């Protein structure tokens, strides 16, 4: 090869996300959410189920924020018993394309009515650990969003959208300057500062 010959390295663009198939007859699509033409029975059952759902327990530890968050098991414990008692089945199939993961959360009522919502996330690395962690994240977010479950308090296991912001540092107390009596500022900030919530 001639020493002066230059070789160009072609960079291949990331393949576009595959389009969703056409909407079948009798199925309604609202944005990314799909459901059967009629959802009256499902809606009535969901209303009863939500009345029986509880707050998700924050049982897992986030070492980065030194706080607790509601993991997937806690989210399921908070809603699945109520869903099942009202004839609603939950399914969350997964599709992975490289490091792009899509979880389809679907609720199916005994009447045959159903509703589904996809959630796509990008894994930091296309490794078994990276893909597995992203699947868990997507399942938690997708399920909690579709059924309306929340944790007992706000946290940020999602670490502010994976921007990995540092937890707030305690601010030094400022003396109130009062002579005698007290000022609430002398007691510093509340000890239970809530961190924003979810995700791992």
C-alpha positions as CSV (number, residue, x, y, z in Angstrom):
1,X,0.0,0.0,0.0
2,X,1.3,3.5,-0.9
3,X,2.5,5.3,2.2
4,X,0.5,8.4,1.2
5,X,-2.7,6.5,0.7
6,X,-5.2,7.4,3.3
7,X,-7.9,5.0,4.5
8,X,-11.1,6.4,5.7
9,X,-12.9,4.7,8.6
10,X,-16.6,4.7,8.2
11,X,-18.7,5.1,11.3
12,X,-22.0,3.3,11.1
13,X,-24.9,5.1,12.7
14,X,-26.9,3.4,15.4
15,X,-29.7,1.4,13.8
16,X,-33.1,3.1,14.4
17,X,-35.5,1.7,16.8
18,X,-37.7,-0.8,14.8
19,X,-41.2,0.6,14.2
20,X,-44.1,-1.0,16.0
21,X,-46.4,-3.1,13.8
22,X,-49.7,-1.6,12.6
23,X,-52.5,-1.3,15.1
24,X,-54.9,-4.3,14.6
25,X,-58.6,-3.7,14.2
26,X,-60.4,-3.2,17.5
27,X,-57.2,-2.0,19.3
28,X,-56.7,1.7,20.2
29,X,-53.4,3.4,20.4
30,X,-52.7,6.5,22.4
31,X,-49.1,7.5,22.0
32,X,-47.2,4.4,23.1
33,X,-50.1,3.0,25.1
34,X,-52.4,0.4,23.5
35,X,-55.6,-1.1,24.8
36,X,-58.7,-3.0,23.6
37,X,-61.6,-1.0,22.1
38,X,-63.5,-1.4,25.4
39,X,-61.9,-1.1,28.8
40,X,-64.9,-0.6,31.0
41,X,-64.6,-3.9,32.9
42,X,-60.9,-3.4,33.2
43,X,-61.3,0.1,34.5
44,X,-63.9,-0.9,37.1
45,X,-61.6,-3.8,38.3
46,X,-58.6,-1.5,38.4
47,X,-60.5,1.1,40.5
48,X,-61.3,-1.7,43.1
49,X,-57.7,-3.0,42.9
50,X,-56.2,0.5,43.5
51,X,-58.4,0.9,46.5
52,X,-56.7,-2.2,48.0
53,X,-53.2,-1.4,47.0
54,X,-50.7,-0.3,49.6
55,X,-47.6,1.9,49.4
56,X,-44.5,0.1,48.3
57,X,-42.0,-0.6,51.1
58,X,-38.6,1.0,50.7
59,X,-36.7,-2.2,51.7
60,X,-33.5,-1.9,49.4
61,X,-30.4,0.1,50.1
62,X,-28.9,2.7,47.8
63,X,-25.2,3.0,48.8
64,X,-24.6,6.1,46.6
65,X,-27.3,8.2,48.3
66,X,-27.2,6.3,51.6
67,X,-31.0,5.9,51.4
68,X,-33.6,3.2,50.9
69,X,-35.8,2.7,47.9
70,X,-38.6,0.3,46.8
71,X,-37.2,-2.5,44.7
72,X,-39.2,-4.6,42.1
73,X,-40.3,-7.1,44.8
74,X,-41.7,-4.3,46.9
75,X,-43.6,-2.8,43.9
76,X,-45.1,-6.2,43.1
77,X,-46.0,-6.9,46.7
78,X,-47.8,-3.6,46.8
79,X,-50.0,-4.2,43.8
80,X,-50.1,-7.8,42.5
81,X,-52.3,-9.3,45.3
82,X,-54.9,-6.5,44.7
83,X,-54.7,-7.0,40.9
84,X,-55.1,-10.8,41.2
85,X,-58.1,-10.5,43.6
86,X,-59.9,-8.4,41.0
87,X,-59.2,-10.7,38.0
88,X,-56.3,-8.7,36.5
89,X,-53.2,-10.5,35.3
90,X,-49.8,-8.8,35.0
91,X,-47.2,-9.7,32.4
92,X,-43.9,-7.9,31.5
93,X,-42.2,-9.5,28.5
94,X,-38.8,-8.1,27.5
95,X,-37.2,-7.3,24.2
96,X,-33.4,-6.4,24.0
97,X,-31.6,-5.0,21.0
98,X,-27.9,-4.5,21.9
99,X,-28.0,-2.3,25.0
100,X,-31.5,-1.0,24.3
101,X,-34.1,-2.7,26.5
102,X,-37.9,-2.5,26.1
103,X,-40.2,-3.9,28.8
104,X,-43.9,-4.1,27.8
105,X,-46.1,-3.9,31.0
106,X,-49.5,-5.4,30.2
107,X,-52.6,-5.8,32.4
108,X,-55.2,-8.3,31.2
109,X,-58.6,-8.6,32.7
110,X,-60.7,-11.8,32.9
111,X,-63.1,-10.2,30.5
112,X,-60.5,-10.2,27.8
113,X,-59.9,-6.4,28.0
114,X,-56.3,-5.3,28.4
115,X,-54.0,-2.3,28.4
116,X,-50.2,-2.2,27.7
117,X,-47.5,0.4,27.9
118,X,-43.8,-0.1,26.7
119,X,-40.8,1.5,28.4
120,X,-37.5,1.6,26.6
121,X,-34.2,2.2,28.4
122,X,-30.6,2.3,27.3
123,X,-28.2,0.1,29.4
124,X,-24.8,1.7,30.2
125,X,-23.1,-1.5,29.0
126,X,-24.3,-4.4,26.8
127,X,-23.2,-7.0,29.4
128,X,-25.4,-9.5,31.2
129,X,-25.2,-7.4,34.4
130,X,-25.9,-4.2,32.6
131,X,-28.8,-5.6,30.6
132,X,-30.2,-7.4,33.7
133,X,-30.1,-4.2,35.8
134,X,-31.8,-2.2,33.1
135,X,-34.5,-4.8,32.8
136,X,-35.2,-4.5,36.5
137,X,-35.3,-0.7,36.3
138,X,-37.7,-0.8,33.4
139,X,-40.0,-3.3,35.1
140,X,-40.2,-1.2,38.3
141,X,-40.9,2.0,36.5
142,X,-43.3,0.5,34.0
143,X,-45.3,-1.4,36.6
144,X,-45.5,1.4,39.1
145,X,-46.5,3.9,36.5
146,X,-49.2,1.8,34.9
147,X,-50.9,0.7,38.1
148,X,-50.3,3.9,40.1
149,X,-48.1,2.5,42.9
150,X,-45.8,4.9,44.9
151,X,-43.2,4.4,47.6
152,X,-43.8,5.6,51.1
153,X,-41.4,8.5,50.6
154,X,-39.5,10.1,47.8
155,X,-36.0,8.8,47.2
156,X,-33.6,8.7,44.2
157,X,-32.3,5.2,43.5
158,X,-32.4,6.5,39.9
159,X,-29.7,8.9,41.0
160,X,-31.4,11.9,39.3
161,X,-31.8,10.1,35.9
162,X,-28.3,8.4,36.3
163,X,-26.6,11.8,36.3
164,X,-25.1,10.6,39.6
165,X,-25.6,13.9,41.4
166,X,-24.1,13.9,44.9
167,X,-26.5,13.9,47.8
168,X,-27.0,17.3,49.4
169,X,-24.5,18.2,52.1
170,X,-25.8,19.4,55.5
171,X,-25.7,23.2,55.8
172,X,-24.0,24.7,58.9
173,X,-26.4,26.2,61.3
174,X,-26.7,30.0,61.5
175,X,-27.2,31.5,64.9
176,X,-30.5,33.2,65.3
177,X,-29.0,36.2,67.1
178,X,-31.8,36.1,69.6
179,X,-31.2,36.7,73.3
180,X,-33.3,34.4,75.4
181,X,-36.0,32.1,74.0
182,X,-35.2,30.1,70.8
183,X,-35.5,30.2,67.1
184,X,-36.4,27.1,65.0
185,X,-33.3,27.8,62.8
186,X,-31.1,26.9,65.8
187,X,-32.2,23.3,65.4
188,X,-30.8,23.0,61.9
189,X,-32.5,21.3,58.9
190,X,-34.9,18.4,59.4
191,X,-33.1,15.1,59.9
192,X,-35.4,13.2,57.5
193,X,-34.7,15.2,54.4
194,X,-36.4,13.1,51.7
195,X,-34.4,12.2,48.6
196,X,-36.2,12.0,45.2
197,X,-37.5,8.3,44.5
198,X,-37.1,4.8,42.5
199,X,-34.9,2.9,40.2
200,X,-31.9,0.7,40.4
